Amino acid sequence: MTYPPSPYLEQRNGGLYIAGSRVSLDSVVINFQEGATPEQIVESFPTLKLANVYGAIAYYLEHEEMVKEYIAEGERELRKIAKPLSEVNPELWSRLQAVLASKRS
């Protein structure tokens, strides 16, 4: 898919990234959706410039439905390729379940 151009974003490897960085647009947007300020996002991703974070947020707000679908598609793809912990490491999964059960009681 081709996305509307922005001086704050680059499209590569099928994804959208903050220009000049390896930080994905979805990383910034999800932090913003969870209530992080642009300044807090820069603290989390120190390679980013504040202006680029504001630009990425503006892009998200201008193309909100498209960006939400982009993020949802990425999550769907991840679910296809990521195996559940219960399959990858059943012993660890069992121990975690036991810990959670003990905390509930």
ZAZATI-622548 format. One record per residue (C-alpha): residue number from 1; z, x, y. Coordinates in steps of 0.001 Angstrom, whole numbers, plus 524288, in hexadecimal, padded with zeros to 5 digits. Example, Ala and Ser with C-alpha at 12.3 -4.5 7.8 and 13.67 -1.06 7.14 Angstrom:
@num=1&up=81E78&east=8300C&north=7EE6C
@num=2&up=81BE4&east=83566&north=7FBDC
END
This chain:
@num=1&up=80000&east=80000&north=80000
@num=2&up=7FD49&east=80486&north=80DC5
@num=3&up=8081B&east=8028B&north=8179E
@num=4&up=806DB&east=8013A&north=82663
@num=5&up=80714&east=80ED0&north=82C92
@num=6&up=812B9&east=81410&north=83412
@num=7&up=81542&east=82137&north=83A5B
@num=8&up=822B5&east=820B7&north=833FF
@num=9&up=81E15&east=81F01&north=825F6
@num=10&up=8153A&east=8259F&north=81C29
@num=11&up=80F40&east=81F71&north=81042
@num=12&up=80EE8&east=82880&north=8047D
@num=13&up=80FDC&east=82755&north=7F5D0
@num=14&up=80F25&east=81896&north=7F732
@num=15&up=81B52&east=81813&north=7FFAF
@num=16&up=81F61&east=817F8&north=80DDB
@num=17&up=8273D&east=82369&north=81324
@num=18&up=82D16&east=826E7&north=8202B
@num=19&up=82335&east=82FE3&north=826C9
@num=20&up=8258D&east=83E39&north=8241C
@num=21&up=83007&east=83BB0&north=819F2
@num=22&up=83225&east=83873&north=80BBA
@num=23&up=83AB1&east=82CB5&north=80F38
@num=24&up=834CF&east=81FBC&north=80B3C
@num=25&up=833B7&east=8140C&north=81432
@num=26&up=83B60&east=80BF2&north=80A71
@num=27&up=846DB&east=8157D&north=80B41
@num=28&up=847A7&east=8134C&north=819ED
@num=29&up=84553&east=804A3&north=81945
@num=30&up=84F45&east=80237&north=80E7C
@num=31&up=85996&east=809D3&north=8161C
@num=32&up=85629&east=801EC&north=82241
@num=33&up=856DE&east=7F51D&north=81AAA
@num=34&up=8645E&east=7F91F&north=815C8
@num=35&up=86904&east=7FA8E&north=823D8
@num=36&up=8672E&east=808FD&north=8269A
@num=37&up=863A9&east=80C94&north=8347E
@num=38&up=8583B&east=815C3&north=83717
@num=39&up=86220&east=8205E&north=83A4B
@num=40&up=8690B&east=81E57&north=82D43
@num=41&up=85BEA&east=81EDE&north=8263E
@num=42&up=8592E&east=82C14&north=82C97
@num=43&up=8668B&east=830A8&north=827EB
@num=44&up=862C8&east=82C8B&north=81A17
@num=45&up=85561&east=832F1&north=81B2C
@num=46&up=85744&east=83E9C&north=8244E
@num=47&up=8490B&east=842D1&north=8232F
@num=48&up=8451D&east=8369F&north=82AC9
@num=49&up=8441E&east=835B8&north=83975
@num=50&up=84A77&east=82A23&north=84015
@num=51&up=83D97&east=82616&north=8465A
@num=52&up=8371B&east=82579&north=838F8
@num=53&up=841FA&east=81CDF&north=833A9
@num=54&up=84088&east=8139B&north=83F27
@num=55&up=831CF&east=813C1&north=83D03
@num=56&up=83374&east=8109D&north=82E90
@num=57&up=83CB8&east=80571&north=831B9
@num=58&up=83336&east=80033&north=83BE9
@num=59&up=82855&east=800D5&north=831C3
@num=60&up=830E4&east=7F959&north=8282E
@num=61&up=83428&east=7EEFA&north=8324C
@num=62&up=825D9&east=7ED97&north=8363A
@num=63&up=82131&east=7EC90&north=8280C
@num=64&up=82D7A&east=7E706&north=821DA
@num=65&up=8276B&east=7DECC&north=81707
@num=66&up=81DFC&east=7E98A&north=8130F
@num=67&up=828C6&east=7F3DD&north=812B2
@num=68&up=831C3&east=7EAE4&north=80AFA
@num=69&up=826E1&east=7E8D7&north=80106
@num=70&up=82452&east=7F792&north=800B9
@num=71&up=832BB&east=7F9F6&north=7FDA7
@num=72&up=8330F&east=7EF0E&north=7F380
@num=73&up=82704&east=7F4BB&north=7ECCA
@num=74&up=82D7D&east=80216&north=7EC42
@num=75&up=83995&east=7FC13&north=7E626
@num=76&up=83127&east=7F4FA&north=7DC12
@num=77&up=82A4B&east=801B1&north=7D8A0
@num=78&up=8374D&east=808A8&north=7D740
@num=79&up=83C65&east=7FE33&north=7CE06
@num=80&up=83032&east=7FFF5&north=7C5A0
@num=81&up=8322F&east=80E8A&north=7C3D0
@num=82&up=84100&east=80FF8&north=7C46B
@num=83&up=84814&east=80DDA&north=7B7A8
@num=84&up=85575&east=8077E&north=7B7F9
@num=85&up=86124&east=81064&north=7B610
@num=86&up=864A5&east=80883&north=7A9F0
@num=87&up=85818&east=80DBF&north=7A3AF
@num=88&up=8582C&east=81B7F&north=7A954
@num=89&up=86673&east=81E95&north=7A691
@num=90&up=86D1B&east=813E0&north=79E81
@num=91&up=879CE&east=81B96&north=79D69
@num=92&up=87B3E&east=81CEB&north=7AC30
@num=93&up=8777A&east=80EA1&north=7ADD3
@num=94&up=88244&east=80A86&north=7A469
@num=95&up=88C63&east=812C6&north=7AB75
@num=96&up=88881&east=80D12&north=7B89E
@num=97&up=8894D&east=7FF5A&north=7B337
@num=98&up=896E6&east=80242&north=7ADF5
@num=99&up=89B4F&east=8076E&north=7BB34
@num=100&up=895ED&east=7FB68&north=7C226
@num=101&up=89C6B&east=7F254&north=7B854
@num=102&up=8A987&east=7F90F&north=7BA38
@num=103&up=8A86D&east=7F7A6&north=7C909
@num=104&up=8A5B5&east=7E918&north=7C7D0
@num=105&up=8B228&east=7E6A0&north=7C007
END
